[in-house]
Amino acid sequence: MASSVEYLNYVLEQLSGMEKVSCRPMMGEYIIYYKGKIVGGIYDDRFLVKPVESAKRLMPDAEFVSPYPGAGELLAVDIIDDRKALRELLHAMYDELPASKKRR
């Protein structure tokens, strides 16, 4: 099931005001970037982020979920309705995320 544009817009609205948040469609889903680094994505109308230590610390009860068969597990964001906590999550994750690879 592909994610809805409405859910994507809700997540982006929750992140509005943050500098350099962007998204890119990817096979019916959406990859979410923060300052050029991939933080996670929207899969089946769920915001999933990379399971870096800061994300696990800030969301200790978050569920590990595979976005699609054969993929590694990501953390399901359980603070999506809390704008302040969601922004703090992305800020905290940033330094732990790998740099994006340059496109040819």
C-alpha positions as CSV (number, residue, x, y, z in Angstrom):
1,M,0.0,0.0,0.0
2,A,1.4,3.4,-1.0
3,S,1.4,6.3,1.5
4,S,-1.0,9.1,1.1
5,V,-0.1,12.6,0.2
6,E,-2.3,13.7,3.1
7,Y,-0.1,11.8,5.6
8,L,3.1,13.1,4.0
9,N,1.7,16.7,4.3
10,Y,0.8,16.1,7.9
11,V,4.3,15.0,8.8
12,L,5.8,17.9,6.8
13,E,3.5,20.3,8.6
14,Q,4.6,18.9,12.0
15,L,8.2,19.6,10.8
16,S,7.4,23.0,9.3
17,G,9.7,25.8,10.5
18,M,12.7,23.5,10.7
19,E,15.5,24.4,8.4
20,K,16.2,22.2,5.4
21,V,13.6,19.4,5.8
22,S,12.7,17.9,2.4
23,C,11.3,14.8,0.9
24,R,11.6,12.8,-2.3
25,P,9.1,10.3,-3.7
26,M,10.4,6.7,-3.9
27,M,8.2,4.0,-5.4
28,G,4.9,5.1,-3.8
29,E,6.6,6.1,-0.5
30,Y,8.6,9.1,0.6
31,I,12.2,9.5,1.8
32,I,12.6,12.3,4.4
33,Y,15.8,14.4,4.6
34,Y,17.1,16.7,7.2
35,K,19.9,19.0,6.2
36,G,20.7,16.7,3.3
37,K,20.8,13.5,5.4
38,I,18.2,10.7,5.2
39,V,16.4,10.5,8.6
40,G,13.8,7.9,7.5
41,G,10.7,7.9,5.4
42,I,7.0,7.5,5.1
43,Y,6.0,3.9,4.5
44,D,2.3,2.8,4.5
45,D,1.3,6.0,6.2
46,R,3.9,5.6,9.0
47,F,6.8,7.8,9.7
48,L,9.8,5.5,10.3
49,V,13.3,6.7,11.2
50,K,16.7,5.2,11.3
51,P,17.3,3.4,14.7
52,V,20.3,5.5,15.8
53,E,21.0,5.7,19.5
54,S,19.5,9.1,20.0
55,A,16.2,8.0,18.4
56,K,16.1,4.9,20.6
57,R,16.8,7.1,23.7
58,L,14.1,9.7,22.8
59,M,11.5,7.1,21.9
60,P,12.2,4.2,24.3
61,D,8.8,2.5,23.6
62,A,9.0,2.8,19.8
63,E,8.3,-0.3,17.8
64,F,10.9,-1.7,15.4
65,V,9.2,-2.1,12.0
66,S,10.4,-3.3,8.6
67,P,9.2,-0.8,5.9
68,Y,8.9,-3.6,3.3
69,P,9.8,-7.3,3.0
70,G,13.5,-7.8,3.1
71,A,14.3,-4.4,4.4
72,G,16.1,-3.7,7.7
73,E,14.1,-2.5,10.7
74,L,13.4,1.2,11.4
75,L,11.8,2.8,14.4
76,A,8.1,3.8,14.1
77,V,7.8,7.4,15.3
78,D,5.5,7.4,18.3
79,I,5.6,11.1,18.9
80,I,4.2,12.3,15.6
81,D,1.6,14.5,17.2
82,D,4.1,16.3,19.4
83,R,5.8,18.9,17.1
84,K,8.4,20.0,19.7
85,A,9.5,16.4,20.5
86,L,9.5,15.5,16.8
87,R,11.8,18.4,16.0
88,E,14.1,17.6,18.9
89,L,14.2,14.0,17.5
90,L,15.5,15.1,14.1
91,H,18.0,17.6,15.7
92,A,19.3,14.8,18.0
93,M,19.6,12.3,15.2
94,Y,21.5,14.5,12.8
95,D,25.1,13.9,14.0
96,E,24.6,10.2,14.1
97,L,23.3,9.9,10.5
98,P,25.7,9.1,7.7
99,A,26.3,11.7,5.1
100,S,24.3,11.2,1.9
101,K,26.1,9.8,-1.1
102,K,26.7,12.1,-3.9
103,R,24.5,11.4,-7.0
104,R,26.2,11.0,-10.3
